[in-house]
Each structure stands twice: as structure tokens, then as C-alpha cells.
């Protein structure tokens, strides 16, 4: 149950066949679909062959802790945070062993924001995995339950390789069919276009950031997007200035500035991805202060009431869309009322500590 509950908030990653290019090898599970494995190898070859002639954006260097942006530094950055890439499989079907372990760091736990889950309409389709850094989830699950997990990954016909999850930086990345869907390609007419490889690599860097952090910043877990956001109520935003979405955006920017093989239209698609990533970085968080304003107090009480009703509905297995929409509307009205009463403080987001903890 601990594994399932912790993995419920982790979204979105890869694995390649003994890819050299960093401080360590990145291993690709033999259980990964052959086409996906071949594509990922080609993606990494594309990154290896790039020439970074343009001066790096100082923000990229600051966010990623690099002195320069080049093939070697980027591959090192990845291999420091990713050890293995596995296929899309349910957590309870992983080849995991656990043993009691009590020597985890005693520090603060990360904040995992809880979204207001919309009731199912029954007409939605099953989502697909793009990439997901499940290594951080395994580490956090072990830390929470005082266990050390060891993951066995198929490396050959009758052989396997073991990975002790002693740090988020063990970096276990899971990939799924979503990473290769045509609708996500930069160039939908040519699947082999270098721009498509770079688009997938940007996701790789995004997920690798989840291997960083310690204590409160462990895993750089995503925040729930606010009610006025395109992804309202979903773990698809960052409440920091150096998280996965910032890393992904900056990497795309470097790719745009250095991809001589990319066409104008491909670079435009990459710019749209860059803008989308930046739009998910919450620069400030509005916090409603205590106030005697009648409208704010009335709406606060109404919000608490509707949330209680929705909780009761959910416990009964019958959450209603009507109550859900009421809560969303009241939250918007409450923020507007608080702003009129000058009772809103905008708390600026900060750079989180990216150094990774380990045992």
C-alpha cells in the first residue's frame, strides 16, 4: 500500500542498452520494446553528435549546476541521475526485494500536495505513460517504511542486474508508449527527424531532475496547478525555480540554439514546448491572510462546507460534479474577494536545494 500511495503522485521517463557517455553507464532493460529501445539509443546518439557552439544561457548553468553546456557535461549530468531505464509495468509487478533498514537520513519530508480529484464521468480513456522517475518513489517508499529496496532488471536472456535504491540518484526511469506517440513529435511527417529525438531528450532531462533534492526538496515533486491554470488541479506545475519544468525548458532552449539540423518549423514547435514548460513554473503562490472582511469570511465558510460535502460524497463512493464545480468557483471568488480586501500575500518561489540525499 505504501508503494501504491507514494507512486500515485509521480508523473512522467527512459533506459538504454549500456549507453556510454557519462560518469557511469545507463542500462536499458531487455524487457523494453525493441522499437522503443532502438529509438532511445538513436535519441542519445543524436545528443552525443550535437555541437554546442552557441554560448550557454547563464540560467541553464545556474539551474543545472553546470560550468558549461556541451555533449560531455550533459551526458554526465544525466548519468549522475539515471542508472537504469525499464519498461512500463505496474509497481507491484516489478522484481523488487526489500529488507529492513533504519539508517535513512533523519530530516524533513517533502511536501506532497493533494489535488482536488474531479469525479469520473465514465467516458475518459486510460492514460498512457510517457516517462516516470520511479526511482525517487522507491527511495521515498523505503525511507517511509524503513526498508531498503533492491530492483532486479533483465539484462540478458538468463541474466539480470540488481540496483539497490540507496538514493534518489539511483535513478530508475520508466518509459511507456506515450513517449513515442505521433501527436507529441516536433516533426510529425518524419519520425526520424533530429528534432523528435531532442524533444524526447528534453523529457529525459525533466525526469532526471526528480533524482535530486533532499529533505523538503527530495524528488522535486510537482505542485498542484492553481484553479486559473490550464492544468488546474493536476500535479503538473512546479513551486520552485529550478525544478523539472525549468530544467526541461532550459534544455529545449539550448537545443533550439544549437540544432543546425532543425528546420524553422521544428524550432517553432520546440519553442511552443519551451513556453509550455515555463508556464508550469509558479513564480509566486497567493496566500490569503487573516482578515475581518465579510466577503472573505463568508466565502471561506462556504468553501469549508462544500469541501466537507464533497468529502462525504467521496467516502460514499458518489462524488458529484456539481459539488466539485462549486468548490472550484468558490475558490476563485474567495481569491478575488481577498484581493479586493488587500488580504493576499504573494509568496515568491525559490531555488530548492538540489543536492541529493543517500544512505
Secondary structure, DSSP 8 states (H G I E B T S, - for coil): -HHHHHHTT-------TTB-SSSS-BEE-TTS-HHHHHHHHHHHHHHHH----S---HHHHHHHT-S--SHHHHHHHHHTT--EEE-S--GGGS-EEEEE---S-----------------S--------EEEHHHHHHHHHHHHTEEEEEEEE-SSS-EEEEE--BGGG-EEEE-GGGG-GGG-S-SS-TT-HHHHHHHHHHHHHHHHTT---GGGGGG--EE--TTSTTTTSEEEBSSSSSHHHHHHHHHHHHHHH-TT--HHHHHHHHHHHHHHHHTB-SEEEEE-----HHHHHHHHHHHHHHHHHHHHHHTT---HHHHHHHHHHHHHHHHHHHHTT-EEEEE---------B-
